[in-house]
Amino acid sequence: MKTIVYPAVLDDTENSEKGYYTVEFPDVLGALSEGHGLAEALCNAEQTLGLALYDVPNNELPQPTPINEVIDFCKEKYPNAHVYPVATDLDAAAREVKSVR
């Protein structure tokens, strides 16, 4: 099991439905997700993160920004956002991709 953790920003400010969160990983370009409520958004975020990074070699994974830095950044840009660490298993993501092919 190869687990990695990145900070995720969950925000519902720009969505027409409150409680419908967009999820963004500041360190992983293109890794975007969403979900109804925090629980679904976080569950979807874990899968999105794994699929975005499953085939990147270890030494080329982006360095995760410390969560306090992301929180400080969000206070200005996304004042209503929630910041959570999201963990994913890259080995499980690779198995998932192979089973779909």
Backbone torsions as a table, in degrees:
resi	resn	phi	psi	omega
1	MET	NA	127.3	-179.5
2	LYS	-119.4	98.5	-175.5
3	THR	-99.5	136.1	174.9
4	ILE	-127.3	157.3	-178.1
5	VAL	-133.6	131.9	176.1
6	TYR	-133.6	149.7	175.1
7	PRO	-74.5	140.1	177.7
8	ALA	-121.0	142.7	177.7
9	VAL	-107.1	120.4	178.8
10	LEU	-111.0	124.4	-175.9
11	ASP	-143.3	136.6	177.2
12	ASP	-114.6	10.0	-174.6
13	THR	-59.3	-45.8	-174.3
14	GLU	-90.3	-0.8	179.2
15	ASN	-88.4	141.9	-178.5
16	SER	-66.5	-28.1	179.7
17	GLU	-102.0	117.1	177.5
18	LYS	-65.9	143.2	-177.9
19	GLY	86.8	0.5	174.2
20	TYR	-104.8	108.6	-169.4
21	TYR	-98.5	137.9	167.3
22	THR	-94.4	137.9	-178.1
23	VAL	-116.7	131.3	-179.9
24	GLU	-132.5	139.6	174.7
25	PHE	-107.7	107.4	-176.9
26	PRO	-58.1	-26.9	-177.1
27	ASP	-92.0	-10.0	-174.4
28	VAL	-125.9	94.2	-178.4
29	LEU	-59.5	135.6	178.0
30	GLY	85.2	-5.9	178.7
31	ALA	-90.3	91.0	-179.2
32	LEU	-121.5	144.9	-179.3
33	SER	-148.5	-177.5	179.9
34	GLU	-160.9	172.3	176.4
35	GLY	177.2	154.7	175.2
36	HIS	-81.6	114.3	-179.1
37	GLY	81.7	160.7	-178.1
38	LEU	-64.9	-39.4	-176.8
39	ALA	-63.0	-48.3	179.7
40	GLU	-66.5	-40.0	179.4
41	ALA	-61.5	-42.0	179.5
42	LEU	-69.3	-38.1	177.3
43	CYS	-63.2	-46.2	178.3
44	ASN	-65.5	-34.6	179.6
45	ALA	-63.2	-40.7	179.6
46	GLU	-60.2	-45.1	-179.4
47	GLN	-67.9	-43.1	179.4
48	THR	-60.5	-44.8	179.6
49	LEU	-61.0	-46.1	179.5
50	GLY	-60.3	-44.8	-178.7
51	LEU	-69.0	-32.1	178.9
52	ALA	-71.1	-26.8	-173.0
53	LEU	-117.6	-0.3	-170.2
54	TYR	-60.0	-32.4	-175.7
55	ASP	-105.7	9.5	177.1
56	VAL	-81.2	127.2	177.9
57	PRO	-58.5	148.2	-176.8
58	ASN	-47.4	-46.1	-174.2
59	ASN	-75.8	-4.8	179.8
60	GLU	-110.6	4.2	177.0
61	LEU	-64.6	138.2	177.3
62	PRO	-63.2	146.2	178.7
63	GLN	-72.9	124.7	178.0
64	PRO	-67.2	133.9	174.8
65	THR	-72.0	136.7	175.8
66	PRO	-54.5	137.3	-173.6
67	ILE	-59.2	-34.1	179.4
68	ASN	-64.1	-34.2	177.5
69	GLU	-67.7	-38.9	178.3
70	VAL	-66.7	-42.2	178.2
71	ILE	-60.5	-46.1	179.8
72	ASP	-61.5	-42.0	178.5
73	PHE	-62.5	-42.4	-176.7
74	CYS	-68.9	-27.6	-179.8
75	LYS	-56.8	-33.6	-179.9
76	GLU	-89.7	-48.9	-173.4
77	LYS	-80.6	-40.3	-178.1
78	TYR	-130.1	75.8	-173.2
79	PRO	-61.9	-21.9	-179.6
80	ASN	-100.2	5.4	-175.3
81	ALA	-76.1	156.6	172.3
82	HIS	-110.9	140.4	177.7
83	VAL	-119.7	125.4	-178.9
84	TYR	-132.4	147.4	169.4
85	PRO	-77.0	135.2	178.6
86	VAL	-120.6	125.1	179.1
87	ALA	-103.8	146.4	175.1
88	THR	-145.9	153.4	179.4
89	ASP	-101.3	111.2	-177.7
90	LEU	-66.3	-32.0	177.5
91	ASP	-65.7	-41.3	178.3
92	ALA	-66.2	-38.3	178.0
93	ALA	-63.4	-42.0	178.7
94	ALA	-63.4	-41.0	177.6
95	ARG	-63.7	-38.5	-179.9
96	GLU	-64.3	-43.5	179.5
97	VAL	-64.5	-43.4	-179.8
98	LYS	-64.7	-34.6	-179.5
99	SER	-72.2	-25.0	178.4
100	VAL	-78.6	-34.3	-178.2
101	ARG	-68.7	NA	NA
